[in-house]
Amino acid sequence: MKIGFISLPFTGHLNPMAALARKMRGRGHEVVFIGIPDIEPTIRAANLTFIPYCENEFPVGSLNQYLAPISRLCGLAAVQNTNLHLTPDLAKAAFEHLPRLIKKIGVEALVIDTLHRFLELIPMSLNIPCVHIWNTLHIDGTGTTPACIYDWPHEDTPEARARNLEGLKKLGGIASPTLGLAKAYAEKAGLQIDWTNPVTAVPRLAVITQTPKEFDFQGIPWPPQFHYAGPFHESDGHASISFPWEKLTDKPLVYASLGTPRERA
């Protein structure tokens, strides 16, 4: 089977998706990674076939224009900036170019970064299988537990669930610029989507998270296609990154990797 991989152009998303793509290739599938031109070095370093798209909208070097302001933000502000600027532009380019490209290169199934918002509408319109990958901490859309972007404690009370649902509504509002684009694409493609139901367009084949089950809250009513997998990681397939090895001593070393909703020191 020829499988296409599509990810947000962030290192913390690309590395696990590339590792998964390499694993699928090792199992005998033909794999292609589709993305904006700026991610080509990362994908080539993983020795994967790379196919660029939206070169006009996202020429080489354009990604830094989006990332520069995000790098100075933290927490919800960083998420808001991404969803106000980068995510809608990526979705607009994807809705315009990806359907035709997927047909042209003969992709038979898609593996999509869940936070590449509403991209699942494209395989739905093409009637091909689709799998969602949570490269970040997944979000419980039922309100049973607080979304990972908030620092609320998990409490199984009506008040806590109401608070969690309000938090989800706020996150939904942040994604509203992309939602308008998604609705326009769905209408053009003839898709019947219940936009009041957050799981309407969720892939029925599989939704996979890197979070180990042991690290998650209990009692979340996940659908049967939701699976815990643990981290997608491999030591090979990465571009060489410079590091001041000469500064290391025999003293204990602490390594901390901070994602988008990081805290200021």
C-alpha positions as a printed Julia matrix, in Angstrom:
265×3 Matrix{Float64}:
   0.0    0.0    0.0
   1.19   3.53  -0.77
   0.83   5.6    2.4
   1.15   9.37   2.64
   2.29  11.09   5.83
   1.38  14.71   6.59
   2.55  16.58   9.68
   2.67  20.06  11.13
   6.12  21.51  10.33
   7.41  21.44  13.91
  10.37  19.33  15.04
   8.4   17.68  17.83
   5.82  16.56  15.28
   8.1   15.69  12.37
  10.48  13.4   14.27
   7.85  10.95  15.58
   5.96  11.01  12.28
   9.17  10.27  10.4
   9.95   7.41  12.8
   6.48   5.96  12.21
   6.85   6.37   8.46
  10.16   4.49   8.54
   8.53   1.7   10.54
   5.71   1.39   8.01
   8.23   1.28   5.17
  10.06  -1.47   7.03
   6.85  -3.48   6.96
   6.77  -3.4    3.19
   4.63  -0.34   2.45
   5.57   2.4    0.02
   5.8    5.61   2.03
   5.85   9.26   0.96
   6.04  12.29   3.22
   4.13  15.33   1.94
   4.86  18.79   3.3
   5.93  22.38   2.85
   9.43  22.88   1.37
  11.04  23.92   4.68
  10.69  20.43   6.19
  12.52  18.69   3.34
  15.94  18.49   5.12
  14.34  16.77   8.13
  12.52  14.23   5.99
  15.51  13.61   3.72
  17.68  13.03   6.79
  15.25  10.26   7.73
  15.89   8.76   4.28
  12.23   9.1    3.32
  10.71  10.1   -0.01
   9.64  13.73   0.25
   7.05  15.43  -1.96
   6.65  19.21  -1.53
   3.46  21.13  -2.09
   2.23  24.75  -1.78
   5.67  26.04  -2.8
   4.14  29.41  -3.72
   2.37  29.88  -0.4
   5.25  28.52   1.69
   8.56  29.05  -0.16
  11.79  27.94   1.48
  12.5   30.12   4.52
   8.91  31.22   5.09
   8.36  28.97   8.1
  10.68  31.08  10.25
   8.38  34.07   9.74
   5.65  32.13  11.53
   7.87  30.54  14.18
   9.72  33.69  15.28
   6.77  35.27  17.14
   5.64  31.88  18.51
   9.08  31.29  20.02
   8.61  34.34  22.26
   5.3   33.09  23.68
   4.29  30.35  26.09
   1.21  28.45  27.2
  -2.14  29.33  25.67
  -0.69  32.43  23.97
   1.58  30.23  21.83
  -1.35  28.01  20.87
  -3.48  31.04  20.01
  -0.79  32.52  17.78
  -0.33  29.25  15.9
  -4.07  28.85  15.34
  -4.5   32.45  14.28
  -1.71  32.56  11.7
   0.09  29.34  10.74
  -2.66  26.72  11.01
  -5.23  28.54   8.83
  -2.64  29.24   6.12
  -1.55  25.59   6.12
  -5.16  24.42   5.93
  -5.99  26.8    3.09
  -3.03  25.56   1.04
  -3.85  21.94   1.86
  -7.49  22.19   0.82
  -6.44  23.82  -2.44
  -3.55  21.56  -3.46
  -3.56  18.25  -1.58
  -6.59  16.51  -3.15
  -5.14  16.86  -6.64
  -1.62  15.91  -5.5
  -2.81  12.81  -3.65
  -4.62  11.6   -6.75
  -1.62  12.35  -8.94
   0.92  10.39  -6.88
  -1.48   7.53  -6.17
  -1.6    7.66  -2.36
  -3.96   4.96  -1.08
  -4.1    5.94   2.62
  -3.11   8.92   4.75
  -1.52   9.23   8.19
  -2.22  12.74   9.47
  -1.01  14.79  12.4
  -4.19  15.38  14.44
  -3.3   19.01  15.09
  -3.12  19.69  11.34
  -6.67  20.78  11.89
  -9.52  19.42   9.73
  -7.17  17.79   7.21
  -9.1   14.53   7.63
 -11.77  16.08   5.39
  -9.48  15.51   2.4
  -9.23  11.7    2.65
 -12.94  11.65   3.46
 -13.67  13.48   0.22
 -11.36  11.11  -1.69
 -12.81   8.02   0.0
  -9.45   6.71   1.17
  -8.49   5.45   4.67
  -7.08   7.87   7.21
  -5.36   7.54  10.59
  -4.87  10.34  13.11
  -1.67  10.62  15.16
  -1.48  12.65  18.36
   2.16  13.78  18.31
   1.37  16.04  21.26
  -0.57  15.16  24.39
  -4.02  14.14  23.22
  -7.14  16.05  24.22
 -10.22  14.44  25.73
 -13.09  15.98  23.76
 -15.79  14.71  26.14
 -14.94  17.0   29.05
 -14.41  14.03  31.36
 -10.86  15.28  32.01
  -9.22  18.7   31.55
  -7.49  19.4   28.25
  -3.7   19.22  28.51
  -3.3   22.92  27.75
  -4.79  23.78  31.15
  -3.21  23.18  34.56
  -6.5   22.21  36.21
  -6.65  19.2   38.52
  -8.68  16.2   37.44
 -11.84  16.04  39.53
 -14.78  13.76  38.74
 -17.49  16.24  39.68
 -20.24  18.0   37.69
 -18.52  21.32  38.35
 -15.2   20.08  37.02
 -16.79  18.6   33.9
 -18.6   21.87  33.22
 -15.28  23.71  33.6
 -13.58  21.22  31.25
 -16.27  21.69  28.6
 -15.92  25.46  28.81
 -12.18  25.01  28.28
 -12.85  22.92  25.19
 -15.17  25.62  23.85
 -12.38  28.14  24.29
  -9.99  25.9   22.37
 -12.64  25.51  19.67
 -12.91  29.27  19.42
  -9.16  29.53  18.94
  -9.48  27.21  15.93
 -12.34  29.22  14.39
 -10.22  30.76  11.56
  -9.49  27.25  10.26
 -13.04  26.04  10.91
 -14.42  28.45   8.34
 -12.04  27.07   5.71
 -12.98  23.51   6.67
 -16.7   24.18   6.33
 -16.18  25.72   2.89
 -14.14  22.69   1.74
 -16.66  20.21   3.14
 -19.52  21.96   1.36
 -17.61  22.06  -1.93
 -16.72  18.36  -1.58
 -20.31  17.39  -0.75
 -19.48  16.11   2.74
 -22.24  15.99   5.33
 -20.59  17.07   8.58
 -22.31  17.64  11.92
 -20.15  20.51  13.14
 -21.78  20.41  16.58
 -20.29  16.96  17.18
 -16.5   17.13  17.74
 -15.98  13.48  16.72
 -17.97  13.57  13.47
 -14.9   13.78  11.25
 -12.62  11.65  13.44
 -11.12   8.79  11.38
 -13.0    5.57  12.0
  -9.94   3.44  11.27
  -7.62   4.55  14.08
  -6.66   7.45  16.33
  -3.27   6.84  17.95
  -1.54   8.72  20.74
   2.09   8.55  21.79
   1.08   8.97  25.43
   1.39   5.68  27.35
  -1.91   4.57  28.85
  -0.34   4.55  32.31
   0.26   8.3   32.07
  -3.35   9.16  31.23
  -6.36   9.82  33.42
  -8.76   6.94  33.97
 -12.38   6.72  32.91
 -12.24   8.57  29.6
 -14.89   7.18  27.22
 -12.6    6.75  24.24
 -14.08   5.31  21.03
 -12.92   1.81  20.05
 -10.56   3.16  17.37
  -8.53   5.12  19.96
  -5.21   3.46  20.82
  -2.33   4.18  23.2
   1.0    3.4   21.55
   3.79   5.01  23.51
   6.46   7.24  21.93
   7.53   6.89  18.28
  11.28   7.22  18.58
  14.4    5.86  16.97
  18.06   6.79  17.27
  18.68   6.82  13.5
  17.2    8.98  10.79
  17.96  12.44  12.2
  19.96  15.32  10.83
  23.22  16.02  12.67
  22.82  18.78  15.28
  25.81  20.6   16.72
  26.29  20.26  20.48
  29.03  21.64  22.77
  30.22  18.23  23.94
  33.39  19.81  25.37
  31.3   21.5   28.07
  30.16  18.18  29.52
  31.81  17.07  32.75
  31.4   14.08  35.01
  28.71  15.93  36.95
  25.07  14.74  36.7
  23.21  16.1   33.68
  19.54  17.01  33.48
  17.95  17.2   30.02
  14.57  18.92  29.68
  12.59  19.12  26.45
   9.84  21.74  26.44
   6.98  21.72  23.94
   4.7   24.5   22.68
   2.82  25.23  25.93
   6.05  25.64  27.87
   6.46  27.65  31.05
   8.88  30.52  31.42
  11.82  29.85  33.7
